[in-house]
Amino acid sequence: MPMTLAEKILAAHTSRSEVHPGELLEVPVDFCFGNDITAPIAIKAFRDASAKKVFDPQRIALIPDHFTPNKDIASAMQVKMLRDFAREFGLVHYFDVGRMGVEHALLPEMGLVLPGDVIIGADSHTCTYGALGAFATGVGSTDLAAAMITGTTWFRVPASMKLVYHGQLKPWVGGKDLILYTIGQIGVDGARYMAMEFTGPVIERLGMSHRMTMANMAIEAGAKVGLIAPDDITREYVQPRAQRPYRFFASDPDAHYEIVHEWDVSTLDPVVACPHLPENVKPVTELSTVSIDQVVIGSCTNGRLEDLREAASVFKGRKVHPSVRCLIIPATQRIYQEALKEGLIEIFLEAEAAVSTPTCGPCLGGHMGILAAGEKAVATTNRNFVGRMGHPESEVYLSSPAVAAASAVLGRIAHPEEVR
């Protein structure tokens, strides 16, 4: 029977020659991980189960990245719990401050998550690794605990949705605009528990950073996973990094998709998701009267080197508007280092932006950029729910790095062409 990419990966991890949507499977995981919010709960469940060892100390990562560097005593105690667990069970992949990064940027960068893998993480944006052709999804902390003990987890095989993008992208339009446009078209529950498979000529030309941005936000459409079939672009990214063997899978030409969407995105302009849902998408040109107080450029969605380059190309020779605070957060130490070497950090500092060590802090209203009542932010993050970045009466507008940078310069939501 013909199978989709998601079905092929799951079948390959079982003794089955084929699997079907709706079936329940117990599947071995290739890698699993948690962060400083979710792993403490998993560790408690692990100890409550009286487990004496983990299934494989090389296949588990603990990454304190949400409230780090620790913002208070409670977060320090959370991270200490991770640190102690990693030492006790000999985990190879524990990443403390100074060595860490935002988890969904760090793990691909280190070659720990790979094409053909089944990966679970106790964080909803684990779906990012679908950009590599991996079946990767977020789970609860108790599921993570079970996986740390047994090396397996369970899935209901998702039905698949095919999204085909045709045409040529305009300047300043990239992966963030494509995924926001998509969510705007199908809604935040449009792909509920489905495997979104991004395909078509536009995706085939899209760089890995843009692909990761798209897969990262599949969860914002309710999807179980967001997948892109691996190709030469994938191989070029993965080959120098991979810490173990990997496999490329592709959908069969006659595979069955529950839903198919096809769009010509040649006329798409940069878009912004307005408060308070990622589906509330409008062209940036319709929002030029919206004044802002803060800009955040970073996160697992858009904190990679390519994102910083895009923002720096807008900031170069310009200043952040006097009424705006601009925060730039490289997603990993390596990205920070490369941005320094390329002179990007100097451009940001000359523009009077603040540059931070890697952290998820402001994305979830944790620290490093909390909004007050009535304030508005443009952010390259992935969620704009009520109170997501601080006060319930604040507002978050989601955009690409280029739109965020242009907005920081003009003090209002702006198209990058306005500052050229």
Secondary structure, DSSP 8 states (H G I E B T S, - for coil): ----HHHHHHHHTSS-S---TT-EEEEE-SEEEEETTTHHHHHHHHHHTT--S-S-TTSEEEE--SSTTT-SHHHHHHHHHHHHHHHHHT-SEE--TTT-B-HHHHHHHTT-S-TT-EEEESSGGGGGGGGGT-EEEE--HHHHHHHHHHSEEEEE--EEEEEEEES---TT--HHHHHHHHHHHH-TTTTTTEEEEEESHHHHH--HHHHHHHHHGGGGGT-SEEE----HHHHHHHTTT-SS--------TT---SEEEEEE-TT---EEE-TT-TT-EEEGGGGTT-B-SEEEE-HHHH-SHHHHHHHHHHHTT----TT-EEEE--SBHHHHHHHHHTTHHHHHHHTT-EE--S--GGGGTSSSS-B-TT-EEEESSS---TTTTB-TT-EEEE--HHHHHHHHHHTB---GGGG-
